[in-house]
Amino acid sequence: MSADIHGLSGAYAVDAIDSDERAAFEEHLAQCPECQAEVASLREAATQLATTTETQPPASLRSAVLAGITTIRPLPPLDPPVAANPAPDAMTAAVEPADTDASVVVPLRRRRRVPWLLAAAAAVLVGIGGLAWSPWSHTAGSQLTATEQVLRADDAQRLQKTIGGAHATIVRSASLGQAVLIADKMPDAPTGKDYQLWLDIPGQGMVSAGLMPRDAKQPVTVLLKGDARKAIGAGITVEPAGGSPKPTTQPIALFMFT
């Protein structure tokens, strides 16, 4: 498979590839943290679409668009098409001198201004499955979830571990003070147990950072709770269902930030 296999992450995230491509991509995915992060981010974004609601535009939008129309320069009219092989009559008429005694007045048609601003504004409001983007109420940065911000942070630190046949990656942004776990092919926790996440905080030891969701679709992406800025590491342990105040077992994976 060529380097283009990275481009299959979007199709894989929405189950839009055939079985051969899936097998090849999953083999690549197991060794590529970048694709793991991208697939997890795309699946989370798809989940968010179901909960996004439409936002009504402000009352001032219509007047602003109509006012802007008067400042738009209209396009010139299109020239009529010229036939490749004009008919003989047309050629004769083209070379015959015009009657110099006749006064021909061609009225100018008023060019109609195209309200493209209004069309553009309407297009902005059209979303997929009822989703509407409202630029007056959100900024570009606010569209990203906390998880996506960590994965795309300039100072994102990625640490990967292999757990049997599973792969776990911790992505930590010190500037944001948050960390994200991406786990792929993790087996279900034993009956009556949960996978618990921890942050190693100086002076406090292992502090609970939440639980890995059960029966989650692979790969699993979890935003860790707590201040990852102060943490010097993170870990995963197997704990009784619901979690424990402190680890009761040895970590099955341990990530050191420093």
VMD Tcl script that draws the C-alpha trace (Angstrom):
set ca {
  {0.00 0.00 0.00}
  {1.44 3.39 -0.94}
  {1.82 6.46 1.23}
  {-1.76 7.37 0.22}
  {-2.97 4.96 2.89}
  {-2.93 7.93 5.28}
  {-5.75 9.39 3.21}
  {-8.04 6.50 4.13}
  {-8.43 7.73 7.71}
  {-11.57 9.74 6.91}
  {-13.27 6.92 5.01}
  {-12.27 4.43 7.72}
  {-13.74 6.65 10.45}
  {-17.19 6.49 8.79}
  {-16.94 2.83 7.65}
  {-16.77 3.75 3.96}
  {-14.02 1.40 2.77}
  {-14.11 -2.19 1.55}
  {-12.78 -5.18 3.44}
  {-9.39 -5.26 1.68}
  {-8.76 -1.57 2.32}
  {-9.94 -1.96 5.92}
  {-7.51 -4.80 6.59}
  {-4.60 -2.88 5.09}
  {-5.48 0.35 6.87}
  {-5.97 -1.31 10.28}
  {-2.54 -2.89 9.93}
  {-1.13 0.58 9.19}
  {-3.25 2.19 11.92}
  {-1.70 -0.01 14.58}
  {1.71 1.54 13.86}
  {0.74 5.15 13.07}
  {-0.09 7.45 16.02}
  {-0.96 10.29 13.62}
  {-3.68 8.25 11.91}
  {-4.90 6.96 15.28}
  {-5.34 10.53 16.50}
  {-7.02 11.60 13.26}
  {-9.48 8.68 13.21}
  {-10.37 9.29 16.85}
  {-10.87 13.00 16.19}
  {-13.07 12.37 13.14}
  {-15.25 9.86 15.00}
  {-15.68 12.28 17.87}
  {-16.61 15.05 15.44}
  {-19.20 12.79 13.79}
  {-20.68 12.09 17.22}
  {-20.92 15.82 17.93}
  {-23.02 16.37 14.77}
  {-25.95 14.57 16.36}
  {-26.04 17.02 19.26}
  {-25.44 20.25 17.34}
  {-28.42 22.56 17.15}
  {-29.33 25.26 14.67}
  {-28.60 28.85 15.63}
  {-30.83 31.65 14.39}
  {-28.99 34.49 12.58}
  {-29.18 37.98 14.10}
  {-31.88 40.34 12.84}
  {-29.19 42.69 11.53}
  {-27.88 40.14 8.99}
  {-30.53 40.84 6.32}
  {-30.04 44.61 6.37}
  {-26.25 44.18 6.29}
  {-26.45 41.90 3.24}
  {-28.86 44.19 1.38}
  {-26.70 47.20 2.13}
  {-23.62 45.41 0.79}
  {-25.35 44.54 -2.49}
  {-25.29 48.18 -3.65}
  {-21.50 48.24 -3.48}
  {-20.96 45.20 -5.70}
  {-19.74 45.81 -9.22}
  {-21.85 43.81 -11.70}
  {-20.24 41.52 -14.23}
  {-20.35 42.53 -17.94}
  {-22.81 40.66 -20.17}
  {-21.54 37.54 -21.87}
  {-20.73 37.79 -25.60}
  {-22.98 35.64 -27.83}
  {-21.32 32.45 -29.06}
  {-19.70 32.64 -32.50}
  {-20.41 29.77 -34.84}
  {-17.31 27.89 -36.02}
  {-18.60 27.75 -39.61}
  {-21.09 30.58 -40.13}
  {-23.79 30.08 -42.73}
  {-23.27 31.78 -46.13}
  {-26.05 34.28 -45.46}
  {-24.47 35.26 -42.19}
  {-21.07 35.73 -43.87}
  {-22.62 37.87 -46.62}
  {-24.41 40.03 -44.10}
  {-21.16 40.45 -42.21}
  {-19.30 41.91 -45.23}
  {-22.13 44.00 -46.66}
  {-21.71 47.72 -45.81}
  {-24.20 49.08 -43.39}
  {-26.73 51.63 -44.52}
  {-25.05 54.89 -43.53}
  {-28.33 56.78 -43.80}
  {-30.05 54.68 -41.21}
  {-29.81 55.60 -37.57}
  {-29.79 52.58 -35.41}
  {-30.34 53.16 -31.71}
  {-29.67 50.20 -29.45}
  {-31.17 50.74 -26.03}
  {-28.87 49.80 -23.19}
  {-30.30 47.21 -20.87}
  {-29.97 47.89 -17.21}
  {-27.59 45.40 -15.79}
  {-29.07 43.53 -12.95}
  {-26.92 43.32 -9.88}
  {-26.54 39.78 -8.70}
  {-27.20 39.54 -4.95}
  {-24.38 37.05 -4.42}
  {-23.89 38.24 -0.87}
  {-27.43 37.16 -0.08}
  {-26.80 33.79 -1.73}
  {-23.55 33.37 0.16}
  {-25.23 34.18 3.45}
  {-27.94 31.64 2.73}
  {-25.36 29.02 1.83}
  {-23.62 29.52 5.15}
  {-26.83 28.62 6.93}
  {-27.27 25.35 5.05}
  {-25.74 22.44 6.92}
  {-25.61 18.70 6.66}
  {-28.59 17.04 8.32}
  {-29.91 20.33 9.75}
  {-26.54 21.55 11.03}
  {-26.07 25.31 10.72}
  {-22.83 27.23 11.15}
  {-23.27 30.67 12.64}
  {-20.14 32.83 12.24}
  {-21.57 35.65 14.34}
  {-21.78 33.51 17.47}
  {-18.64 31.35 17.25}
  {-15.00 31.80 16.44}
  {-12.89 29.33 14.50}
  {-11.08 28.19 17.64}
  {-14.27 27.54 19.58}
  {-15.36 24.94 17.01}
  {-12.71 22.53 18.27}
  {-13.51 20.27 21.20}
  {-11.11 20.09 24.13}
  {-9.86 16.75 22.83}
  {-9.20 18.15 19.35}
  {-7.37 21.14 20.81}
  {-5.01 18.81 22.67}
  {-4.41 16.63 19.61}
  {-3.62 19.68 17.47}
  {-1.65 21.67 20.03}
  {1.76 22.91 18.90}
  {3.37 21.46 22.03}
  {1.52 18.11 21.84}
  {3.71 15.37 23.33}
  {2.90 11.83 22.12}
  {3.89 8.72 24.03}
  {2.96 5.25 22.81}
  {2.83 1.86 24.51}
  {1.97 -1.63 23.28}
  {-0.25 -3.66 25.61}
  {-0.34 -7.19 24.27}
  {-2.09 -6.79 20.93}
  {-3.42 -3.34 21.84}
  {-1.90 0.08 21.35}
  {-2.24 3.03 23.70}
  {-1.09 6.59 23.00}
  {-1.09 9.50 25.43}
  {-1.11 12.97 23.88}
  {-0.32 15.72 26.39}
  {-0.29 19.50 25.94}
  {1.47 21.32 28.77}
  {0.21 24.70 27.53}
  {-3.42 23.50 27.73}
  {-2.83 21.46 30.88}
  {-4.71 18.48 29.44}
  {-3.97 15.00 28.12}
  {-5.83 12.57 25.84}
  {-5.67 8.78 25.73}
  {-6.12 6.99 22.40}
  {-6.45 3.21 22.78}
  {-6.94 0.80 19.91}
  {-7.81 -2.91 20.04}
  {-8.02 -2.85 23.83}
  {-9.77 -6.00 25.06}
  {-12.77 -5.58 27.33}
  {-11.89 -5.24 31.00}
  {-12.46 -8.41 33.03}
  {-15.94 -8.95 34.45}
  {-16.53 -6.59 37.38}
  {-13.49 -4.49 36.45}
  {-12.76 -1.19 34.71}
  {-9.71 0.35 33.11}
  {-8.86 3.39 35.23}
  {-6.65 6.27 34.11}
  {-4.23 8.12 36.37}
  {-2.05 11.23 36.40}
  {1.16 11.15 38.42}
  {1.20 14.50 40.29}
  {4.31 15.43 42.32}
  {3.47 15.43 46.03}
  {0.15 13.64 45.44}
  {1.13 10.45 43.66}
  {-1.32 8.76 41.30}
  {-4.52 10.83 41.01}
  {-7.57 9.40 39.26}
  {-8.12 10.85 35.77}
  {-11.29 8.93 34.94}
  {-12.34 5.57 33.51}
  {-12.05 4.17 30.03}
  {-15.57 3.73 28.59}
  {-16.90 0.19 28.31}
  {-17.94 -1.37 25.00}
  {-16.58 1.65 23.16}
  {-16.05 1.50 19.42}
  {-12.35 1.21 18.59}
  {-10.26 3.27 18.75}
  {-11.21 4.76 22.12}
  {-10.44 8.42 22.82}
  {-10.64 9.76 26.39}
  {-9.87 13.25 27.69}
  {-8.13 12.74 31.04}
  {-9.44 14.62 34.05}
  {-7.07 16.70 36.14}
  {-4.17 19.08 35.57}
  {-1.81 17.43 33.10}
  {0.44 20.49 33.27}
  {1.70 19.46 36.70}
  {1.77 15.74 35.96}
  {5.04 13.94 35.34}
  {3.37 10.84 33.96}
  {0.16 8.89 33.36}
  {-0.91 5.28 33.78}
  {-3.61 2.69 33.18}
  {-4.63 0.10 35.76}
  {-7.35 -2.53 36.10}
  {-9.60 -1.60 39.03}
  {-12.92 -2.75 40.52}
  {-15.96 -1.52 38.58}
  {-16.46 2.18 39.17}
  {-12.80 2.81 39.95}
  {-10.69 3.21 43.07}
  {-9.40 6.23 45.01}
  {-5.86 4.88 44.59}
  {-4.40 2.19 42.29}
  {-4.86 -1.32 43.66}
  {-2.89 -3.08 40.89}
  {0.32 -2.49 38.98}
  {-0.14 -0.32 35.86}
  {-0.59 -2.22 32.62}
  {0.86 0.86 30.90}
  {2.91 3.72 32.30}
  {3.78 6.91 30.41}
  {6.48 9.31 31.64}
  {6.20 12.93 30.51}
  {9.65 13.87 31.70}
}
mol new
graphics top color blue
foreach p $ca { graphics top sphere $p radius 0.5 }
foreach p [lrange $ca 0 end-1] q [lrange $ca 1 end] { graphics top cylinder $p $q radius 0.2 }
display resetview
